Each structure stands twice: as C-alpha cells, then as structure tokens.
Amino acid sequence: MIKPRIYNARYYTRWLILLGLAMTLMSLLLEQLVVVHLDQQLVQQRGQVIEINYLIEQEWLNSQARTQRAQLSELVILLAEAQRANVGVKAYLQQLIEDLRFQTSDKDQPLVTLGQYHHVLKKALASYRAVNLEFINSRYVQRIKLEESIVDLQMSRARWEKIALLLQVLGLVFILSREIFRR
C-alpha cells in the first residue's frame, strides 16, 4: 500500500528540521570549543612574543651600557698610564672586568699593571659580547618560531570559523527547506 504524500512530506520535514538543528548546534560547539581555544592559544603566544621582545631589548640596552662603560674604561686606562696609576682606577677596572665576567665563565687572574687590565678588559668585553649576541640570537629565533606558530594558529582558526559558518548556513537551509516539502 502506498502511503499518502502528506505523510512523506511531514516525515522529511521533521528530519530536515532535526538535521538543520543538529548542524547549527555543531557549528555553535565548534565556535565555542575549537575557535575559543585557538583564540586563547593566540593570546598566550602573542604574550610570549611581547615578553621575548622585551628581553631582547633589555639585553641590548644592557650590552650597550656595558660596552660604553668598557670603552670609557679604556680611556681611563690610557689617561692613567700617562699619569701615575692610582688604586681607585685599578679598583674601578677590576669591578668592570668582574661585571663583564659575570656574564661569561672566565676565571680570575691577578692583575698588576694597567696594561694587563687593558688586555683583560678587552678579552672580557669580547667574551661578553659573544655571550650577549648568542643570547639575543637565540631569543630572536625563538620569537620567529612563535610568530610562525601564530600564523599557523590564525589560519587554523579561520578554517574552523569557515567550517562553523558553513554548518550554520547548511542548518539554516535545511530548516528553511521544510517549506518546500509543506507545499
């Protein structure tokens, strides 16, 4: 026996509405779970990039300050060699060398003459610059990797947003298509 056409239309209408509602619900879940999670990751990684930029800037400023201090110390050495060396100049130079060595792993050596101070100061400054440059380079590489990861997350987020929008549109189409079966 053939069922009347009205029964089939009601049957399909209910299924289309249920399918449309299910797709709309799935799009909302995608939006709330996946896209929001990706947004949180983006915020976290952008914060890390800002922190790394700050570290690089601070390290660069510290490096410039210590380099200027070392260059001024070379002037002090040259002036002190022209005059009689005093204990204050040697103490100042010893402290500067210790500051530069603090960043590296050079060992202490007893210093007597200003020429020795000058030589050790140049060596400590070169070693400090190498360590400083390595630190800045490693942070810069870390920042670039984070920025690449941010771009990937943004692309993934956009993709999931498009999928959620597609599900919403399809759900709406199915819900509105019930009118076709009613007629």
C-alpha beads as a LAMMPS data file, in Angstrom:
LAMMPS data file: protein, C-alpha beads

183 atoms
182 bonds

1 atom types
1 bond types

-500.0 500.0 xlo xhi
-500.0 500.0 ylo yhi
-500.0 500.0 zlo zhi

Masses

1 110.0

Atoms # bond

1 1 1 0.000 0.000 0.000
2 1 1 1.311 3.444 -0.900
3 1 1 1.368 5.943 1.890
4 1 1 -0.066 9.335 1.218
5 1 1 2.262 12.078 0.075
6 1 1 1.439 14.233 3.110
7 1 1 2.918 11.627 5.459
8 1 1 6.163 11.585 3.457
9 1 1 6.370 15.382 3.465
10 1 1 5.899 15.535 7.239
11 1 1 8.444 12.814 7.708
12 1 1 11.059 14.626 5.571
13 1 1 10.199 17.966 7.124
14 1 1 10.893 16.666 10.612
15 1 1 14.182 15.118 9.542
16 1 1 15.256 18.284 7.745
17 1 1 14.482 20.362 10.813
18 1 1 16.365 17.921 13.058
19 1 1 19.310 17.842 10.662
20 1 1 19.313 21.637 10.451
21 1 1 19.207 21.981 14.229
22 1 1 21.985 19.400 14.623
23 1 1 24.202 21.263 12.156
24 1 1 23.519 24.576 13.864
25 1 1 24.335 23.012 17.227
26 1 1 27.560 21.530 15.828
27 1 1 28.553 24.928 14.466
28 1 1 27.960 26.527 17.868
29 1 1 30.018 23.832 19.574
30 1 1 32.827 24.291 17.058
31 1 1 32.709 28.016 17.581
32 1 1 32.757 27.752 21.360
33 1 1 35.193 24.893 21.822
34 1 1 37.664 24.995 18.958
35 1 1 37.744 28.653 17.952
36 1 1 37.780 29.941 21.534
37 1 1 40.589 27.507 22.393
38 1 1 42.588 28.715 19.387
39 1 1 41.964 32.325 20.446
40 1 1 43.376 31.542 23.891
41 1 1 46.470 29.984 22.335
42 1 1 46.901 33.031 20.103
43 1 1 46.713 35.393 23.077
44 1 1 49.218 33.292 25.011
45 1 1 51.703 33.141 22.142
46 1 1 51.367 36.850 21.400
47 1 1 52.158 37.486 25.060
48 1 1 55.263 35.322 24.750
49 1 1 56.357 37.297 21.680
50 1 1 55.955 40.559 23.614
51 1 1 57.954 39.111 26.510
52 1 1 60.738 37.947 24.188
53 1 1 60.849 41.364 22.511
54 1 1 61.211 42.948 25.950
55 1 1 64.027 40.539 26.889
56 1 1 65.857 41.251 23.632
57 1 1 65.503 44.997 24.108
58 1 1 66.684 44.877 27.729
59 1 1 69.654 42.685 26.866
60 1 1 70.586 45.005 24.017
61 1 1 70.384 48.078 26.274
62 1 1 72.464 46.345 28.967
63 1 1 75.006 45.356 26.352
64 1 1 75.266 48.901 25.054
65 1 1 75.679 50.292 28.574
66 1 1 78.430 47.828 29.458
67 1 1 80.170 48.373 26.138
68 1 1 80.160 52.123 26.690
69 1 1 81.446 51.606 30.208
70 1 1 84.266 49.417 28.871
71 1 1 85.145 51.970 26.204
72 1 1 85.259 54.733 28.810
73 1 1 87.464 52.484 30.913
74 1 1 89.895 52.177 28.027
75 1 1 90.103 55.962 28.043
76 1 1 90.709 55.895 31.792
77 1 1 93.490 53.352 31.271
78 1 1 95.135 55.487 28.626
79 1 1 94.898 58.610 30.788
80 1 1 96.086 56.744 33.877
81 1 1 99.100 55.384 32.004
82 1 1 100.042 58.934 31.088
83 1 1 99.812 59.899 34.732
84 1 1 100.589 57.890 37.760
85 1 1 98.211 54.936 38.300
86 1 1 96.237 55.101 41.492
87 1 1 94.377 52.450 43.441
88 1 1 90.928 53.862 42.592
89 1 1 91.449 53.346 38.858
90 1 1 92.555 49.757 39.398
91 1 1 89.588 49.045 41.677
92 1 1 87.194 50.539 39.121
93 1 1 88.716 48.480 36.314
94 1 1 88.672 45.339 38.447
95 1 1 84.956 45.864 39.164
96 1 1 84.179 46.417 35.471
97 1 1 86.053 43.270 34.495
98 1 1 84.130 41.341 37.164
99 1 1 80.838 42.701 35.806
100 1 1 81.734 41.559 32.308
101 1 1 82.976 38.204 33.537
102 1 1 79.765 37.679 35.487
103 1 1 78.032 37.106 32.170
104 1 1 80.728 34.695 30.968
105 1 1 82.693 31.913 32.625
106 1 1 86.214 33.365 32.559
107 1 1 88.474 32.695 35.536
108 1 1 90.094 35.348 37.683
109 1 1 93.711 36.243 37.076
110 1 1 95.786 38.507 39.311
111 1 1 96.397 41.853 37.621
112 1 1 99.227 44.205 38.449
113 1 1 99.778 46.733 35.663
114 1 1 97.339 48.872 33.748
115 1 1 98.448 47.161 30.544
116 1 1 97.257 43.865 31.996
117 1 1 93.966 45.478 32.948
118 1 1 93.621 46.803 29.419
119 1 1 94.299 43.382 27.885
120 1 1 91.955 41.522 30.241
121 1 1 89.281 44.191 29.788
122 1 1 89.333 43.744 26.017
123 1 1 89.220 39.970 26.388
124 1 1 86.343 40.113 28.895
125 1 1 84.438 42.556 26.675
126 1 1 84.852 40.321 23.610
127 1 1 83.696 37.300 25.611
128 1 1 80.736 39.263 26.989
129 1 1 79.737 40.416 23.510
130 1 1 79.819 36.826 22.234
131 1 1 77.606 35.576 25.080
132 1 1 75.294 38.555 24.662
133 1 1 74.991 38.046 20.926
134 1 1 74.253 34.353 21.419
135 1 1 71.506 35.213 23.927
136 1 1 69.908 37.765 21.595
137 1 1 70.135 35.431 18.598
138 1 1 68.534 32.533 20.473
139 1 1 65.667 34.763 21.646
140 1 1 65.220 36.129 18.137
141 1 1 64.990 32.607 16.689
142 1 1 62.509 31.705 19.428
143 1 1 60.440 34.785 18.535
144 1 1 60.413 33.901 14.833
145 1 1 59.232 30.357 15.620
146 1 1 56.464 31.748 17.816
147 1 1 55.390 34.155 15.082
148 1 1 55.242 31.270 12.595
149 1 1 53.161 29.316 15.085
150 1 1 50.848 32.325 15.471
151 1 1 50.333 32.467 11.711
152 1 1 49.512 28.735 11.669
153 1 1 47.042 29.190 14.525
154 1 1 45.397 32.118 12.749
155 1 1 44.992 30.051 9.595
156 1 1 43.578 27.132 11.583
157 1 1 41.206 29.472 13.406
158 1 1 39.981 30.953 10.125
159 1 1 39.464 27.457 8.714
160 1 1 37.398 26.362 11.725
161 1 1 35.364 29.562 11.598
162 1 1 34.546 28.865 7.947
163 1 1 33.527 25.303 8.769
164 1 1 31.287 26.553 11.594
165 1 1 29.749 29.156 9.295
166 1 1 29.153 26.516 6.624
167 1 1 27.398 24.294 9.165
168 1 1 25.249 27.224 10.286
169 1 1 24.277 28.044 6.712
170 1 1 23.517 24.405 5.889
171 1 1 21.482 24.093 9.072
172 1 1 19.527 27.193 8.135
173 1 1 18.996 25.879 4.608
174 1 1 17.648 22.582 5.948
175 1 1 15.358 24.323 8.405
176 1 1 14.032 26.671 5.727
177 1 1 13.661 23.856 3.203
178 1 1 10.801 22.397 5.215
179 1 1 8.617 24.953 3.476
180 1 1 9.387 23.225 0.191
181 1 1 8.025 19.928 1.489
182 1 1 4.969 21.559 3.000
183 1 1 3.810 22.761 -0.404

Bonds

1 1 1 2
2 1 2 3
3 1 3 4
4 1 4 5
5 1 5 6
6 1 6 7
7 1 7 8
8 1 8 9
9 1 9 10
10 1 10 11
11 1 11 12
12 1 12 13
13 1 13 14
14 1 14 15
15 1 15 16
16 1 16 17
17 1 17 18
18 1 18 19
19 1 19 20
20 1 20 21
21 1 21 22
22 1 22 23
23 1 23 24
24 1 24 25
25 1 25 26
26 1 26 27
27 1 27 28
28 1 28 29
29 1 29 30
30 1 30 31
31 1 31 32
32 1 32 33
33 1 33 34
34 1 34 35
35 1 35 36
36 1 36 37
37 1 37 38
38 1 38 39
39 1 39 40
40 1 40 41
41 1 41 42
42 1 42 43
43 1 43 44
44 1 44 45
45 1 45 46
46 1 46 47
47 1 47 48
48 1 48 49
49 1 49 50
50 1 50 51
51 1 51 52
52 1 52 53
53 1 53 54
54 1 54 55
55 1 55 56
56 1 56 57
57 1 57 58
58 1 58 59
59 1 59 60
60 1 60 61
61 1 61 62
62 1 62 63
63 1 63 64
64 1 64 65
65 1 65 66
66 1 66 67
67 1 67 68
68 1 68 69
69 1 69 70
70 1 70 71
71 1 71 72
72 1 72 73
73 1 73 74
74 1 74 75
75 1 75 76
76 1 76 77
77 1 77 78
78 1 78 79
79 1 79 80
80 1 80 81
81 1 81 82
82 1 82 83
83 1 83 84
84 1 84 85
85 1 85 86
86 1 86 87
87 1 87 88
88 1 88 89
89 1 89 90
90 1 90 91
91 1 91 92
92 1 92 93
93 1 93 94
94 1 94 95
95 1 95 96
96 1 96 97
97 1 97 98
98 1 98 99
99 1 99 100
100 1 100 101
101 1 101 102
102 1 102 103
103 1 103 104
104 1 104 105
105 1 105 106
106 1 106 107
107 1 107 108
108 1 108 109
109 1 109 110
110 1 110 111
111 1 111 112
112 1 112 113
113 1 113 114
114 1 114 115
115 1 115 116
116 1 116 117
117 1 117 118
118 1 118 119
119 1 119 120
120 1 120 121
121 1 121 122
122 1 122 123
123 1 123 124
124 1 124 125
125 1 125 126
126 1 126 127
127 1 127 128
128 1 128 129
129 1 129 130
130 1 130 131
131 1 131 132
132 1 132 133
133 1 133 134
134 1 134 135
135 1 135 136
136 1 136 137
137 1 137 138
138 1 138 139
139 1 139 140
140 1 140 141
141 1 141 142
142 1 142 143
143 1 143 144
144 1 144 145
145 1 145 146
146 1 146 147
147 1 147 148
148 1 148 149
149 1 149 150
150 1 150 151
151 1 151 152
152 1 152 153
153 1 153 154
154 1 154 155
155 1 155 156
156 1 156 157
157 1 157 158
158 1 158 159
159 1 159 160
160 1 160 161
161 1 161 162
162 1 162 163
163 1 163 164
164 1 164 165
165 1 165 166
166 1 166 167
167 1 167 168
168 1 168 169
169 1 169 170
170 1 170 171
171 1 171 172
172 1 172 173
173 1 173 174
174 1 174 175
175 1 175 176
176 1 176 177
177 1 177 178
178 1 178 179
179 1 179 180
180 1 180 181
181 1 181 182
182 1 182 183
